[in-house]
């Protein structure tokens, strides 16, 4: 499972780098914003999953029994 969490983190960081390094914002603004938002969500999600006890945190967030 740790491999997939790390892979999610790497994809998120890659999307953030793509969105920040794009200089032509005028023609691809939607793409840059989508990459930035998706990258932030993936990084936050993967860091949450790396925390000890993350399964109980997710269980409480989703209100699973």
Secondary structure, DSSP 8 states (H G I E B T S, - for coil): -HHHHHHHHHHHHHHHHHHHH---TTTSHHHHHHHHHHHHHHHHHHHHHHSTTHHHHHHHHHT--
